[in-house]
Amino acid sequence: MINIIILLAILGYSAWVLVRFLRKSRQGACAGCSSSKSCPGCAGSSMNEDHAKIKESI
């Protein structure tokens, strides 16, 4: 009985982590990052995207 409960807990947690990963991966690397506002890598990529949009409009 305890084995079934442990197995269900492990499978449930694994499914939750997988769903969370897939949702964040659809948003993109930096959009899914919890520290996207303070991360230098994320801030740099968002600046590059803004710069690219400005170039396209010119």
PDB file of N, CA, C, O and CB in Angstrom:
ATOM      1  N   MET A   1       0.820  -1.199   0.000  1.00  0.00           N
ATOM      2  CA  MET A   1       0.000   0.000   0.000  1.00  0.00           C
ATOM      3  C   MET A   1       0.866   1.266   0.000  1.00  0.00           C
ATOM      4  O   MET A   1       0.609   2.197  -0.763  1.00  0.00           O
ATOM      5  CB  MET A   1      -0.934  -0.003   1.210  1.00  0.00           C
ATOM      6  N   ILE A   2       1.878   1.296   0.847  1.00  0.00           N
ATOM      7  CA  ILE A   2       2.749   2.466   0.917  1.00  0.00           C
ATOM      8  C   ILE A   2       3.540   2.624  -0.380  1.00  0.00           C
ATOM      9  O   ILE A   2       3.859   3.740  -0.788  1.00  0.00           O
ATOM     10  CB  ILE A   2       3.708   2.355   2.117  1.00  0.00           C
ATOM     11  N   ASN A   3       3.853   1.497  -1.024  1.00  0.00           N
ATOM     12  CA  ASN A   3       4.580   1.561  -2.294  1.00  0.00           C
ATOM     13  C   ASN A   3       3.748   2.276  -3.360  1.00  0.00           C
ATOM     14  O   ASN A   3       4.287   3.049  -4.152  1.00  0.00           O
ATOM     15  CB  ASN A   3       4.954   0.144  -2.772  1.00  0.00           C
ATOM     16  N   ILE A   4       2.459   2.025  -3.382  1.00  0.00           N
ATOM     17  CA  ILE A   4       1.577   2.655  -4.360  1.00  0.00           C
ATOM     18  C   ILE A   4       1.492   4.160  -4.097  1.00  0.00           C
ATOM     19  O   ILE A   4       1.497   4.956  -5.037  1.00  0.00           O
ATOM     20  CB  ILE A   4       0.168   2.017  -4.316  1.00  0.00           C
ATOM     21  N   ILE A   5       1.415   4.546  -2.835  1.00  0.00           N
ATOM     22  CA  ILE A   5       1.338   5.964  -2.485  1.00  0.00           C
ATOM     23  C   ILE A   5       2.625   6.680  -2.885  1.00  0.00           C
ATOM     24  O   ILE A   5       2.577   7.783  -3.431  1.00  0.00           O
ATOM     25  CB  ILE A   5       1.074   6.139  -0.974  1.00  0.00           C
ATOM     26  N   ILE A   6       3.757   6.068  -2.622  1.00  0.00           N
ATOM     27  CA  ILE A   6       5.047   6.661  -2.994  1.00  0.00           C
ATOM     28  C   ILE A   6       5.159   6.759  -4.510  1.00  0.00           C
ATOM     29  O   ILE A   6       5.610   7.781  -5.029  1.00  0.00           O
ATOM     30  CB  ILE A   6       6.223   5.829  -2.420  1.00  0.00           C
ATOM     31  N   LEU A   7       4.760   5.724  -5.222  1.00  0.00           N
ATOM     32  CA  LEU A   7       4.809   5.731  -6.685  1.00  0.00           C
ATOM     33  C   LEU A   7       3.912   6.827  -7.258  1.00  0.00           C
ATOM     34  O   LEU A   7       4.317   7.536  -8.179  1.00  0.00           O
ATOM     35  CB  LEU A   7       4.390   4.361  -7.240  1.00  0.00           C
ATOM     36  N   LEU A   8       2.706   6.970  -6.726  1.00  0.00           N
ATOM     37  CA  LEU A   8       1.796   8.018  -7.196  1.00  0.00           C
ATOM     38  C   LEU A   8       2.351   9.412  -6.899  1.00  0.00           C
ATOM     39  O   LEU A   8       2.182  10.326  -7.705  1.00  0.00           O
ATOM     40  CB  LEU A   8       0.417   7.854  -6.546  1.00  0.00           C
ATOM     41  N   ALA A   9       3.000   9.580  -5.770  1.00  0.00           N
ATOM     42  CA  ALA A   9       3.598  10.874  -5.434  1.00  0.00           C
ATOM     43  C   ALA A   9       4.728  11.213  -6.403  1.00  0.00           C
ATOM     44  O   ALA A   9       4.836  12.352  -6.857  1.00  0.00           O
ATOM     45  CB  ALA A   9       4.123  10.867  -3.984  1.00  0.00           C
ATOM     46  N   ILE A  10       5.556  10.246  -6.716  1.00  0.00           N
ATOM     47  CA  ILE A  10       6.666  10.469  -7.647  1.00  0.00           C
ATOM     48  C   ILE A  10       6.142  10.770  -9.046  1.00  0.00           C
ATOM     49  O   ILE A  10       6.625  11.697  -9.697  1.00  0.00           O
ATOM     50  CB  ILE A  10       7.600   9.244  -7.681  1.00  0.00           C
ATOM     51  N   LEU A  11       5.175  10.012  -9.514  1.00  0.00           N
ATOM     52  CA  LEU A  11       4.607  10.228 -10.846  1.00  0.00           C
ATOM     53  C   LEU A  11       3.877  11.568 -10.926  1.00  0.00           C
ATOM     54  O   LEU A  11       3.968  12.258 -11.942  1.00  0.00           O
ATOM     55  CB  LEU A  11       3.649   9.086 -11.207  1.00  0.00           C
ATOM     56  N   GLY A  12       3.164  11.939  -9.882  1.00  0.00           N
ATOM     57  CA  GLY A  12       2.465  13.216  -9.871  1.00  0.00           C
ATOM     58  C   GLY A  12       3.433  14.386  -9.908  1.00  0.00           C
ATOM     59  O   GLY A  12       3.216  15.348 -10.646  1.00  0.00           O
ATOM     60  N   TYR A  13       4.489  14.315  -9.127  1.00  0.00           N
ATOM     61  CA  TYR A  13       5.487  15.376  -9.112  1.00  0.00           C
ATOM     62  C   TYR A  13       6.202  15.458 -10.467  1.00  0.00           C
ATOM     63  O   TYR A  13       6.458  16.554 -10.965  1.00  0.00           O
ATOM     64  CB  TYR A  13       6.507  15.140  -7.977  1.00  0.00           C
ATOM     65  N   SER A  14       6.519  14.320 -11.056  1.00  0.00           N
ATOM     66  CA  SER A  14       7.180  14.305 -12.360  1.00  0.00           C
ATOM     67  C   SER A  14       6.289  14.934 -13.428  1.00  0.00           C
ATOM     68  O   SER A  14       6.773  15.694 -14.267  1.00  0.00           O
ATOM     69  CB  SER A  14       7.550  12.867 -12.757  1.00  0.00           C
ATOM     70  N   ALA A  15       5.006  14.627 -13.403  1.00  0.00           N
ATOM     71  CA  ALA A  15       4.075  15.213 -14.373  1.00  0.00           C
ATOM     72  C   ALA A  15       3.978  16.721 -14.173  1.00  0.00           C
ATOM     73  O   ALA A  15       3.940  17.465 -15.153  1.00  0.00           O
ATOM     74  CB  ALA A  15       2.679  14.568 -14.247  1.00  0.00           C
ATOM     75  N   TRP A  16       3.936  17.189 -12.928  1.00  0.00           N
ATOM     76  CA  TRP A  16       3.846  18.613 -12.632  1.00  0.00           C
ATOM     77  C   TRP A  16       5.089  19.357 -13.136  1.00  0.00           C
ATOM     78  O   TRP A  16       4.977  20.432 -13.726  1.00  0.00           O
ATOM     79  CB  TRP A  16       3.670  18.831 -11.121  1.00  0.00           C
ATOM     80  N   VAL A  17       6.273  18.777 -12.900  1.00  0.00           N
ATOM     81  CA  VAL A  17       7.517  19.398 -13.363  1.00  0.00           C
ATOM     82  C   VAL A  17       7.560  19.432 -14.883  1.00  0.00           C
ATOM     83  O   VAL A  17       7.998  20.427 -15.462  1.00  0.00           O
ATOM     84  CB  VAL A  17       8.741  18.641 -12.813  1.00  0.00           C
ATOM     85  N   LEU A  18       7.121  18.384 -15.531  1.00  0.00           N
ATOM     86  CA  LEU A  18       7.115  18.331 -16.990  1.00  0.00           C
ATOM     87  C   LEU A  18       6.171  19.380 -17.580  1.00  0.00           C
ATOM     88  O   LEU A  18       6.534  20.065 -18.536  1.00  0.00           O
ATOM     89  CB  LEU A  18       6.711  16.934 -17.467  1.00  0.00           C
ATOM     90  N   VAL A  19       4.985  19.512 -17.030  1.00  0.00           N
ATOM     91  CA  VAL A  19       4.024  20.501 -17.515  1.00  0.00           C
ATOM     92  C   VAL A  19       4.566  21.908 -17.310  1.00  0.00           C
ATOM     93  O   VAL A  19       4.443  22.753 -18.196  1.00  0.00           O
ATOM     94  CB  VAL A  19       2.670  20.340 -16.802  1.00  0.00           C
ATOM     95  N   ARG A  20       5.159  22.167 -16.160  1.00  0.00           N
ATOM     96  CA  ARG A  20       5.727  23.491 -15.887  1.00  0.00           C
ATOM     97  C   ARG A  20       6.863  23.800 -16.850  1.00  0.00           C
ATOM     98  O   ARG A  20       6.976  24.927 -17.334  1.00  0.00           O
ATOM     99  CB  ARG A  20       6.228  23.577 -14.437  1.00  0.00           C
ATOM    100  N   PHE A  21       7.702  22.815 -17.134  1.00  0.00           N
ATOM    101  CA  PHE A  21       8.800  23.000 -18.076  1.00  0.00           C
ATOM    102  C   PHE A  21       8.279  23.312 -19.479  1.00  0.00           C
ATOM    103  O   PHE A  21       8.793  24.210 -20.146  1.00  0.00           O
ATOM    104  CB  PHE A  21       9.687  21.753 -18.108  1.00  0.00           C
ATOM    105  N   LEU A  22       7.268  22.580 -19.925  1.00  0.00           N
ATOM    106  CA  LEU A  22       6.718  22.793 -21.262  1.00  0.00           C
ATOM    107  C   LEU A  22       6.070  24.168 -21.388  1.00  0.00           C
ATOM    108  O   LEU A  22       6.200  24.819 -22.425  1.00  0.00           O
ATOM    109  CB  LEU A  22       5.700  21.706 -21.591  1.00  0.00           C
ATOM    110  N   ARG A  23       5.378  24.615 -20.350  1.00  0.00           N
ATOM    111  CA  ARG A  23       4.756  25.945 -20.399  1.00  0.00           C
ATOM    112  C   ARG A  23       5.820  27.032 -20.488  1.00  0.00           C
ATOM    113  O   ARG A  23       5.668  27.988 -21.249  1.00  0.00           O
ATOM    114  CB  ARG A  23       3.865  26.176 -19.160  1.00  0.00           C
ATOM    115  N   LYS A  24       6.886  26.895 -19.723  1.00  0.00           N
ATOM    116  CA  LYS A  24       7.944  27.906 -19.758  1.00  0.00           C
ATOM    117  C   LYS A  24       8.724  27.850 -21.066  1.00  0.00           C
ATOM    118  O   LYS A  24       9.168  28.888 -21.558  1.00  0.00           O
ATOM    119  CB  LYS A  24       8.896  27.719 -18.577  1.00  0.00           C
ATOM    120  N   SER A  25       8.899  26.676 -21.632  1.00  0.00           N
ATOM    121  CA  SER A  25       9.656  26.572 -22.878  1.00  0.00           C
ATOM    122  C   SER A  25       8.889  27.197 -24.044  1.00  0.00           C
ATOM    123  O   SER A  25       9.507  27.668 -24.998  1.00  0.00           O
ATOM    124  CB  SER A  25       9.977  25.105 -23.184  1.00  0.00           C
ATOM    125  N   ARG A  26       7.569  27.209 -23.985  1.00  0.00           N
ATOM    126  CA  ARG A  26       6.768  27.854 -25.031  1.00  0.00           C
ATOM    127  C   ARG A  26       6.927  29.368 -24.996  1.00  0.00           C
ATOM    128  O   ARG A  26       6.775  30.034 -26.020  1.00  0.00           O
ATOM    129  CB  ARG A  26       5.292  27.482 -24.877  1.00  0.00           C
ATOM    130  N   GLN A  27       7.233  29.916 -23.816  1.00  0.00           N
ATOM    131  CA  GLN A  27       7.400  31.357 -23.680  1.00  0.00           C
ATOM    132  C   GLN A  27       8.743  31.822 -24.213  1.00  0.00           C
ATOM    133  O   GLN A  27       8.921  33.014 -24.466  1.00  0.00           O
ATOM    134  CB  GLN A  27       7.254  31.767 -22.231  1.00  0.00           C
ATOM    135  N   GLY A  28       9.670  30.934 -24.387  1.00  0.00           N
ATOM    136  CA  GLY A  28      11.011  31.307 -24.815  1.00  0.00           C
ATOM    137  C   GLY A  28      11.960  31.241 -23.638  1.00  0.00           C
ATOM    138  O   GLY A  28      11.533  31.129 -22.488  1.00  0.00           O
ATOM    139  N   ALA A  29      13.242  31.310 -23.926  1.00  0.00           N
ATOM    140  CA  ALA A  29      14.240  31.125 -22.881  1.00  0.00           C
ATOM    141  C   ALA A  29      14.154  32.196 -21.813  1.00  0.00           C
ATOM    142  O   ALA A  29      14.149  31.875 -20.625  1.00  0.00           O
ATOM    143  CB  ALA A  29      15.621  31.114 -23.478  1.00  0.00           C
ATOM    144  N   CYS A  30      14.087  33.439 -22.197  1.00  0.00           N
ATOM    145  CA  CYS A  30      14.116  34.509 -21.210  1.00  0.00           C
ATOM    146  C   CYS A  30      12.743  34.799 -20.619  1.00  0.00           C
ATOM    147  O   CYS A  30      12.652  35.227 -19.468  1.00  0.00           O
ATOM    148  CB  CYS A  30      14.672  35.759 -21.830  1.00  0.00           C
ATOM    149  N   ALA A  31      11.703  34.584 -21.357  1.00  0.00           N
ATOM    150  CA  ALA A  31      10.369  34.838 -20.824  1.00  0.00           C
ATOM    151  C   ALA A  31      10.029  33.842 -19.728  1.00  0.00           C
ATOM    152  O   ALA A  31       9.273  34.162 -18.810  1.00  0.00           O
ATOM    153  CB  ALA A  31       9.323  34.775 -21.938  1.00  0.00           C
ATOM    154  N   GLY A  32      10.577  32.646 -19.815  1.00  0.00           N
ATOM    155  CA  GLY A  32      10.315  31.640 -18.811  1.00  0.00           C
ATOM    156  C   GLY A  32      11.221  31.721 -17.614  1.00  0.00           C
ATOM    157  O   GLY A  32      11.013  31.011 -16.630  1.00  0.00           O
ATOM    158  N   CYS A  33      12.228  32.577 -17.675  1.00  0.00           N
ATOM    159  CA  CYS A  33      13.201  32.715 -16.597  1.00  0.00           C
ATOM    160  C   CYS A  33      12.575  33.482 -15.440  1.00  0.00           C
ATOM    161  O   CYS A  33      11.968  34.532 -15.652  1.00  0.00           O
ATOM    162  CB  CYS A  33      14.482  33.429 -17.096  1.00  0.00           C
ATOM    163  N   SER A  34      12.714  32.973 -14.226  1.00  0.00           N
ATOM    164  CA  SER A  34      12.126  33.651 -13.077  1.00  0.00           C
ATOM    165  C   SER A  34      12.856  34.939 -12.730  1.00  0.00           C
ATOM    166  O   SER A  34      12.289  35.804 -12.063  1.00  0.00           O
ATOM    167  CB  SER A  34      12.123  32.732 -11.883  1.00  0.00           C
ATOM    168  N   SER A  35      14.104  35.082 -13.169  1.00  0.00           N
ATOM    169  CA  SER A  35      14.862  36.304 -12.884  1.00  0.00           C
ATOM    170  C   SER A  35      15.131  37.081 -14.160  1.00  0.00           C
ATOM    171  O   SER A  35      16.209  37.654 -14.312  1.00  0.00           O
ATOM    172  CB  SER A  35      16.185  35.970 -12.183  1.00  0.00           C
ATOM    173  N   SER A  36      14.174  37.114 -15.082  1.00  0.00           N
ATOM    174  CA  SER A  36      14.383  37.742 -16.389  1.00  0.00           C
ATOM    175  C   SER A  36      14.616  39.241 -16.291  1.00  0.00           C
ATOM    176  O   SER A  36      15.229  39.822 -17.186  1.00  0.00           O
ATOM    177  CB  SER A  36      13.199  37.478 -17.282  1.00  0.00           C
ATOM    178  N   LYS A  37      14.146  39.881 -15.230  1.00  0.00           N
ATOM    179  CA  LYS A  37      14.327  41.323 -15.104  1.00  0.00           C
ATOM    180  C   LYS A  37      15.731  41.683 -14.630  1.00  0.00           C
ATOM    181  O   LYS A  37      16.241  42.753 -14.962  1.00  0.00           O
ATOM    182  CB  LYS A  37      13.299  41.895 -14.146  1.00  0.00           C
ATOM    183  N   SER A  38      16.362  40.793 -13.853  1.00  0.00           N
ATOM    184  CA  SER A  38      17.668  41.127 -13.287  1.00  0.00           C
ATOM    185  C   SER A  38      18.810  40.322 -13.903  1.00  0.00           C
ATOM    186  O   SER A  38      19.973  40.569 -13.584  1.00  0.00           O
ATOM    187  CB  SER A  38      17.647  40.907 -11.796  1.00  0.00           C
ATOM    188  N   CYS A  39      18.510  39.384 -14.761  1.00  0.00           N
ATOM    189  CA  CYS A  39      19.532  38.536 -15.372  1.00  0.00           C
ATOM    190  C   CYS A  39      20.212  39.295 -16.510  1.00  0.00           C
ATOM    191  O   CYS A  39      19.520  39.775 -17.409  1.00  0.00           O
ATOM    192  CB  CYS A  39      18.914  37.209 -15.891  1.00  0.00           C
ATOM    193  N   PRO A  40      21.545  39.423 -16.504  1.00  0.00           N
ATOM    194  CA  PRO A  40      22.212  40.149 -17.584  1.00  0.00           C
ATOM    195  C   PRO A  40      22.013  39.490 -18.948  1.00  0.00           C
ATOM    196  O   PRO A  40      21.914  40.186 -19.959  1.00  0.00           O
ATOM    197  CB  PRO A  40      23.690  40.264 -17.287  1.00  0.00           C
ATOM    198  N   GLY A  41      21.956  38.178 -18.990  1.00  0.00           N
ATOM    199  CA  GLY A  41      21.732  37.486 -20.261  1.00  0.00           C
ATOM    200  C   GLY A  41      20.357  37.757 -20.810  1.00  0.00           C
ATOM    201  O   GLY A  41      20.197  37.971 -22.011  1.00  0.00           O
ATOM    202  N   CYS A  42      19.347  37.753 -19.938  1.00  0.00           N
ATOM    203  CA  CYS A  42      17.977  38.014 -20.374  1.00  0.00           C
ATOM    204  C   CYS A  42      17.801  39.474 -20.744  1.00  0.00           C
ATOM    205  O   CYS A  42      17.136  39.790 -21.731  1.00  0.00           O
ATOM    206  CB  CYS A  42      16.979  37.624 -19.285  1.00  0.00           C
ATOM    207  N   ALA A  43      18.385  40.358 -19.969  1.00  0.00           N
ATOM    208  CA  ALA A  43      18.252  41.791 -20.262  1.00  0.00           C
ATOM    209  C   ALA A  43      18.923  42.117 -21.591  1.00  0.00           C
ATOM    210  O   ALA A  43      18.415  42.937 -22.357  1.00  0.00           O
ATOM    211  CB  ALA A  43      18.868  42.647 -19.124  1.00  0.00           C
ATOM    212  N   GLY A  44      20.052  41.486 -21.869  1.00  0.00           N
ATOM    213  CA  GLY A  44      20.745  41.726 -23.130  1.00  0.00           C
ATOM    214  C   GLY A  44      19.960  41.235 -24.314  1.00  0.00           C
ATOM    215  O   GLY A  44      19.942  41.891 -25.356  1.00  0.00           O
ATOM    216  N   SER A  45      19.310  40.097 -24.184  1.00  0.00           N
ATOM    217  CA  SER A  45      18.553  39.568 -25.317  1.00  0.00           C
ATOM    218  C   SER A  45      17.304  40.398 -25.565  1.00  0.00           C
ATOM    219  O   SER A  45      16.900  40.568 -26.715  1.00  0.00           O
ATOM    220  CB  SER A  45      18.173  38.103 -25.074  1.00  0.00           C
ATOM    221  N   SER A  46      16.683  40.922 -24.509  1.00  0.00           N
ATOM    222  CA  SER A  46      15.501  41.754 -24.734  1.00  0.00           C
ATOM    223  C   SER A  46      15.896  43.077 -25.369  1.00  0.00           C
ATOM    224  O   SER A  46      15.131  43.635 -26.156  1.00  0.00           O
ATOM    225  CB  SER A  46      14.749  42.000 -23.415  1.00  0.00           C
ATOM    226  N   MET A  47      17.083  43.592 -25.041  1.00  0.00           N
ATOM    227  CA  MET A  47      17.554  44.817 -25.672  1.00  0.00           C
ATOM    228  C   MET A  47      17.845  44.556 -27.142  1.00  0.00           C
ATOM    229  O   MET A  47      17.577  45.411 -27.986  1.00  0.00           O
ATOM    230  CB  MET A  47      18.811  45.358 -24.957  1.00  0.00           C
ATOM    231  N   ASN A  48      18.386  43.394 -27.458  1.00  0.00           N
ATOM    232  CA  ASN A  48      18.664  43.055 -28.854  1.00  0.00           C
ATOM    233  C   ASN A  48      17.371  42.942 -29.651  1.00  0.00           C
ATOM    234  O   ASN A  48      17.322  43.357 -30.808  1.00  0.00           O
ATOM    235  CB  ASN A  48      19.456  41.743 -28.942  1.00  0.00           C
ATOM    236  N   GLU A  49      16.324  42.386 -29.046  1.00  0.00           N
ATOM    237  CA  GLU A  49      15.046  42.270 -29.731  1.00  0.00           C
ATOM    238  C   GLU A  49      14.457  43.652 -29.985  1.00  0.00           C
ATOM    239  O   GLU A  49      13.927  43.910 -31.065  1.00  0.00           O
ATOM    240  CB  GLU A  49      14.070  41.412 -28.914  1.00  0.00           C
ATOM    241  N   ASP A  50      14.546  44.549 -28.992  1.00  0.00           N
ATOM    242  CA  ASP A  50      14.029  45.907 -29.159  1.00  0.00           C
ATOM    243  C   ASP A  50      14.807  46.632 -30.252  1.00  0.00           C
ATOM    244  O   ASP A  50      14.218  47.350 -31.060  1.00  0.00           O
ATOM    245  CB  ASP A  50      14.110  46.691 -27.828  1.00  0.00           C
ATOM    246  N   HIS A  51      16.124  46.451 -30.282  1.00  0.00           N
ATOM    247  CA  HIS A  51      16.967  47.083 -31.280  1.00  0.00           C
ATOM    248  C   HIS A  51      16.605  46.575 -32.669  1.00  0.00           C
ATOM    249  O   HIS A  51      16.570  47.345 -33.629  1.00  0.00           O
ATOM    250  CB  HIS A  51      18.449  46.822 -30.979  1.00  0.00           C
ATOM    251  N   ALA A  52      16.333  45.266 -32.774  1.00  0.00           N
ATOM    252  CA  ALA A  52      15.954  44.684 -34.062  1.00  0.00           C
ATOM    253  C   ALA A  52      14.615  45.244 -34.528  1.00  0.00           C
ATOM    254  O   ALA A  52      14.434  45.481 -35.723  1.00  0.00           O
ATOM    255  CB  ALA A  52      15.884  43.148 -33.964  1.00  0.00           C
ATOM    256  N   LYS A  53      13.675  45.460 -33.612  1.00  0.00           N
ATOM    257  CA  LYS A  53      12.372  46.008 -33.987  1.00  0.00           C
ATOM    258  C   LYS A  53      12.515  47.440 -34.485  1.00  0.00           C
ATOM    259  O   LYS A  53      11.829  47.849 -35.421  1.00  0.00           O
ATOM    260  CB  LYS A  53      11.401  45.954 -32.798  1.00  0.00           C
ATOM    261  N   ILE A  54      13.401  48.193 -33.860  1.00  0.00           N
ATOM    262  CA  ILE A  54      13.622  49.575 -34.284  1.00  0.00           C
ATOM    263  C   ILE A  54      14.243  49.603 -35.678  1.00  0.00           C
ATOM    264  O   ILE A  54      13.872  50.432 -36.509  1.00  0.00           O
ATOM    265  CB  ILE A  54      14.528  50.319 -33.274  1.00  0.00           C
ATOM    266  N   LYS A  55      15.193  48.691 -35.936  1.00  0.00           N
ATOM    267  CA  LYS A  55      15.828  48.630 -37.253  1.00  0.00           C
ATOM    268  C   LYS A  55      14.808  48.271 -38.332  1.00  0.00           C
ATOM    269  O   LYS A  55      14.860  48.801 -39.442  1.00  0.00           O
ATOM    270  CB  LYS A  55      16.978  47.608 -37.249  1.00  0.00           C
ATOM    271  N   GLU A  56      13.886  47.374 -38.007  1.00  0.00           N
ATOM    272  CA  GLU A  56      12.877  46.966 -38.980  1.00  0.00           C
ATOM    273  C   GLU A  56      11.943  48.113 -39.321  1.00  0.00           C
ATOM    274  O   GLU A  56      11.491  48.226 -40.460  1.00  0.00           O
ATOM    275  CB  GLU A  56      12.077  45.786 -38.452  1.00  0.00           C
ATOM    276  N   SER A  57      11.647  48.973 -38.341  1.00  0.00           N
ATOM    277  CA  SER A  57      10.709  50.053 -38.599  1.00  0.00           C
ATOM    278  C   SER A  57      11.334  51.205 -39.384  1.00  0.00           C
ATOM    279  O   SER A  57      10.624  52.042 -39.940  1.00  0.00           O
ATOM    280  CB  SER A  57      10.158  50.567 -37.297  1.00  0.00           C
ATOM    281  N   ILE A  58      12.665  51.241 -39.426  1.00  0.00           N
ATOM    282  CA  ILE A  58      13.363  52.333 -40.151  1.00  0.00           C
ATOM    283  C   ILE A  58      13.406  52.069 -41.618  1.00  0.00           C
ATOM    284  O   ILE A  58      13.949  52.875 -42.375  1.00  0.00           O
ATOM    285  CB  ILE A  58      14.781  52.518 -39.634  1.00  0.00           C
TER     286      ILE A  58
END
